[in-house]
Amino acid sequence: MAWIIANAVNIIVCAVLALLVLAVIIRMVRNKKAGRTSCGCDCGSCPMSGHCHGGGNR
């Protein structure tokens, strides 16, 4: 119990960071399932527009 009390700040910071990473991953998965891109831009001005979304040569 003393170890937990002595390291409470580190435990809280790590828990908050883990929750943030989890939230980002969940958002990326939901965006992927909805067919949205991760960049948030329009594909017309993207130099890689012919290669993403399975529409280009690889």
Residue, then its C-alpha position, 0 to 999 in steps of 0.5 A: m500500500a505504501w508503494i501505491i501512495a508513494n507513486a500515486v502521481n505516476i500511476i495517475v499520469c500513466a492511467v490518463l495517458a493510457l486512456l488518451v491512447l485508447a480514445v485515439i485508437i477507438r476513434m481511428v477504428r470508428n473512422k475506418k469503419a465509416g470510410r473516413t480518412s485519417c488525415g481529414c483533408d480532401c483527397g483531390s489535393c493529396p499527392m498520394s490520392g491515387h494510392c490510398h483507398g485501394g484505388g491505385n497501383r502498388 
